[in-house]
Amino acid sequence: MTIALIGGGNMAQSLVGGLLRAGIPSGEIVVSDSNAQARSAVAALGVTAHADNHAAVRYADTLVLAVKPQVLAAVASEIRDVVRQQQPLVVSIAAGVGTRALLHWLGPVAVVRAMPNTPALVGAGITVLYSGKDVSAEQRRSAEMIMRAVGEVEWADDESLLDAVTAVSGSGPAYFFLVMEALEQAAVQVGLDPGLAHRLVCQTALGSALMARTDDPAVLRARVTSPGGTTERGVGVLEQQGLRTTFAAAITAAWARSRELLDLYR
């Protein structure tokens, strides 16, 4: 199986690295990017990098579209003929670009939409995939194999759910980074050294996430919140300040923006 990636940016480089670690031979992976620096970074991983998109797509069994949404239409138009001839599985990781637009730009071809998130850059991402009925079981397995190279994978049976996925896991890392940033700043205000504050917050976030993988966060929160203790006092302030309402508003706003982008790229 030959996997071609159009776009050689950070996410593409992470996918290439993950695929190589998963045992995919370097000769079965090819990347194209117009940026010489991106090509050099990809080549340093041991795979072939082209400036010409056609050279990458020509023999591809699977094509990963890893370019920015605003340039995807132009890229798709450029490779449309060779895609129609080669008929690869197309996996698009462009946020906000729906299956209808991809099929309009590329013509009839098997398409899987993927919504990864930035922790994929360190192999700890989660991706939600969606495919139409014209995608075979084997092609679904291929798409899943590619995205598992950078983290966990889930499937959505309704494409409209990808807007909610974008709002939660796609944008979610930024929410957590903001919370971590705020915790670090508050820690410094009460006397901690910035370096120590950073280490405390990072390890606390990591440990909490690992615990939450196997238990209900609400149960864990109640377990650590002793009556009359320090945690109860702090959590009480967060509840009074409307933390839940704020997060609900943030998710709704991100979801709405994802819907707007979908309309923009129809």
PEMO-V848709 format. One line per field, one symbol per residue. ss: DSSP state (h for helix, s for strand, l for the rest). burial: + if it has 16 or more other ideal C-beta (glycine too) atoms within 10 Angstrom, else -. A space follows every 10 residues. Layout:
ss->???
burial->???
This chain:
ss->llsssslllh hhhhhhhhhh hllllhhhss sslllhhhhh hhhllllsss llhhhhhlll lsssslllhh hhhhhhhhhh hhhhhhllss ssllllllhh hhhhhhllll sssssllhhh hhllssssss slllllhhhh hhhhhhhhll ssssslllll hhhhhhhhhh hhhhhhhhhh hhhhhhhhhl lllhhhhhhh hhhhhhhhhh hhllllhhhh hhhhlllllh hhhhhhhhhh llhhhhhhhh hhhhhhhhhh hhhhll
burial->-++++++++- ++++++++++ ---+---+++ +++----++- ++--+-++++ --+--+++-+ -++++++-+- -++-++-++- -++--+-+++ +++++++++- +++-++--++ ++++++++++ +---++++++ +---+---++ -++++++-++ +-+--+---- -+++++++++ ++-------- --++--+--- -+----++-- +--------- ---------- ---------- ----+----- ---------+ +--++--++- ++--+-
